[in-house]
C-alpha cells in the first residue's frame, strides 16, 4: 500500500504549531535581502511571512519556512485578528495551488520524483511513488509526497540532519502557489 499524504493540511498544521510556539525562537530574517532572494527554503513561507509582516505583525521566519509568533508579539486580545490576517496570507498560496493546471501538477510530480531520488541517494528509504496518473487524480485529495513517503515528520530527525536533508533535497511543495 502506498503512503497517503495530504501535504497542505500537514504544512498548515506545522505552520500553525510554529506560529503558536513561544519557546526558543530562531533569529529574525534579514530584511535587507535583495528582491527575489529567498529567506528560507520555502518560497511559499517567504511570501506569507512578507504578507504577515506587511500587515504589521512581528513574526519570525526560520530557515525551514516555519513562521513563528509568540505571546510577546501577538497579545491574546489581538490573536483573532492575527489568525485572520495569517489565514488571509496563506489563502493566496492555497488558492493558487487549488488552481494548478494539469501541466503544473505534472511538473509537481516530476519535482517529487527528483526529491525521492535525492532522498534515496542520501540513504533514506522512500516508498515507491504512485503513477503519474494516480498523482494527478489524487493531487487535491490525497497528495503523495516524497518526504512523507520517507516517513519524515515533525522531530523525526535531529535538527542538524534535518537541515542537511532539506537543503540538499528541497521539498517541492514549498514553491507551489507563489507569485
C-alpha positions as CSV (number, residue, x, y, z in Angstrom):
1,X,0.0,0.0,0.0
2,X,1.4,3.4,-0.9
3,X,1.7,6.1,1.8
4,X,-1.1,8.6,1.9
5,X,-0.5,12.3,2.4
6,X,-2.3,15.5,2.4
7,X,0.6,17.9,2.3
8,X,-1.2,21.2,2.5
9,X,-3.1,20.3,5.7
10,X,0.1,18.9,7.1
11,X,2.0,22.0,6.1
12,X,-0.8,24.2,7.5
13,X,-0.7,22.3,10.8
14,X,3.1,22.6,11.1
15,X,2.9,26.3,10.4
16,X,0.1,26.7,12.9
17,X,2.2,24.9,15.6
18,X,5.2,27.0,14.7
19,X,3.0,30.1,14.8
20,X,1.9,29.4,18.3
21,X,5.3,28.4,19.7
22,X,6.6,30.6,22.4
23,X,9.8,28.8,23.3
24,X,13.2,29.5,21.8
25,X,12.9,31.5,18.6
26,X,15.0,31.3,15.5
27,X,16.7,34.5,14.5
28,X,14.6,37.0,12.6
29,X,15.1,37.2,8.9
30,X,17.4,39.9,7.5
31,X,15.1,42.4,5.8
32,X,17.9,43.7,3.7
33,X,17.9,40.8,1.3
34,X,17.6,41.5,-2.4
35,X,14.2,41.3,-4.1
36,X,13.6,37.8,-5.3
37,X,16.2,36.3,-2.9
38,X,14.7,33.6,-0.7
39,X,14.8,33.9,3.0
40,X,14.1,30.3,3.8
41,X,13.9,27.1,1.9
42,X,10.2,27.7,1.2
43,X,9.3,30.4,-1.2
44,X,5.6,30.0,-0.1
45,X,6.5,30.6,3.5
46,X,8.7,33.6,2.4
47,X,5.7,35.1,0.6
48,X,3.4,34.5,3.6
49,X,6.0,35.9,6.0
50,X,6.2,39.1,3.9
51,X,2.4,39.4,3.8
52,X,2.0,38.9,7.6
53,X,4.7,41.5,8.3
54,X,3.2,43.9,5.9
55,X,0.0,43.7,7.9
56,X,2.1,44.9,10.9
57,X,2.7,41.7,12.8
58,X,6.1,40.9,14.3
59,X,6.8,37.3,13.3
60,X,9.9,35.3,12.7
61,X,10.8,33.1,9.8
62,X,13.0,30.1,10.3
63,X,15.4,28.7,7.7
64,X,13.0,25.8,7.0
65,X,9.9,28.1,6.4
66,X,8.4,28.0,9.9
67,X,6.6,31.2,10.7
68,X,6.5,31.9,14.4
69,X,4.6,34.4,16.5
70,X,4.8,34.4,20.3
71,X,2.6,35.7,23.0
72,X,5.1,38.6,23.2
73,X,4.5,39.7,19.7
74,X,0.8,38.9,19.4
75,X,-1.2,39.8,22.6
76,X,-4.1,37.5,23.4
77,X,-6.6,40.3,22.7
78,X,-5.3,40.5,19.1
79,X,-4.9,36.8,18.5
80,X,-8.2,36.5,16.4
81,X,-7.1,39.4,14.2
82,X,-3.6,37.9,13.8
83,X,-5.1,34.5,12.9
84,X,-7.4,36.1,10.3
85,X,-4.5,38.0,8.8
86,X,-2.3,34.9,8.7
87,X,-5.2,32.8,7.2
88,X,-5.7,35.5,4.5
89,X,-2.0,35.4,3.6
90,X,-2.0,31.6,3.4
91,X,-5.2,31.7,1.3
92,X,-3.4,33.4,-1.5
93,X,-0.9,30.5,-1.7
94,X,-3.7,27.9,-1.2
95,X,-5.9,29.3,-3.9
96,X,-3.0,29.2,-6.4
97,X,-2.4,25.6,-5.5
98,X,-6.1,24.7,-5.9
99,X,-6.0,26.3,-9.3
100,X,-2.9,24.5,-10.6
101,X,-3.3,23.2,-14.1
102,X,-2.7,19.6,-15.1
103,X,0.6,20.6,-16.6
104,X,1.6,22.3,-13.4
105,X,0.6,19.2,-11.4
106,X,2.7,17.0,-13.8
107,X,5.6,19.3,-13.1
108,X,5.0,18.9,-9.4
109,X,5.1,15.1,-9.9
110,X,8.4,15.4,-11.7
111,X,9.7,17.5,-8.8
112,X,8.6,14.9,-6.2
113,X,10.3,12.2,-8.2
114,X,13.5,14.2,-8.2
115,X,13.2,14.7,-4.5
116,X,12.6,11.0,-4.0
117,X,15.7,10.2,-6.0
118,X,17.7,12.7,-3.9
119,X,16.4,11.3,-0.6
120,X,17.3,7.7,-1.7
121,X,20.7,9.0,-2.8
122,X,21.2,10.2,0.8
123,X,20.4,6.7,2.0
124,X,16.8,7.1,3.1
125,X,14.1,4.5,2.3
126,X,11.3,6.2,0.3
127,X,8.2,4.2,-0.7
128,X,7.5,3.8,-4.4
129,X,5.6,6.8,-5.9
130,X,2.2,6.4,-7.5
131,X,1.9,6.6,-11.2
132,X,1.7,10.0,-12.8
133,X,-2.0,9.5,-13.5
134,X,-2.7,8.5,-9.9
135,X,-0.7,11.5,-8.7
136,X,-2.8,13.7,-11.0
137,X,-6.0,12.1,-9.8
138,X,-5.2,12.4,-6.1
139,X,-3.4,15.7,-6.1
140,X,-6.3,17.7,-4.5
141,X,-7.4,14.8,-2.3
142,X,-4.6,12.7,-1.0
143,X,-1.3,14.0,-2.4
144,X,1.8,11.8,-2.4
145,X,5.0,13.4,-1.1
146,X,8.5,12.0,-1.2
147,X,9.1,13.4,2.3
148,X,6.1,11.8,3.8
149,X,6.8,8.6,1.9
150,X,10.2,8.6,3.6
151,X,8.5,8.8,7.0
152,X,9.7,12.3,7.8
153,X,7.5,14.1,10.3
154,X,7.9,16.7,13.0
155,X,11.0,15.8,15.0
156,X,11.8,12.6,13.1
157,X,15.4,13.6,12.6
158,X,17.9,15.6,14.7
159,X,18.0,19.3,13.8
160,X,21.3,19.2,12.0
161,X,20.4,16.2,10.0
162,X,17.0,17.6,9.1
163,X,18.7,20.8,7.9
164,X,21.1,18.9,5.7
165,X,18.3,16.8,4.2
166,X,16.0,19.8,3.5
167,X,18.8,21.9,2.0
168,X,20.1,19.0,-0.1
169,X,16.7,17.7,-1.3
170,X,14.2,20.6,-1.3
171,X,10.6,19.9,-0.7
172,X,8.8,20.8,-4.0
173,X,5.6,21.9,-2.3
174,X,7.4,24.9,-0.7
175,X,7.5,26.6,-4.1
176,X,3.9,25.9,-5.1
177,X,1.4,28.7,-5.1
178,X,3.8,31.6,-5.0
179,X,3.8,34.8,-7.1
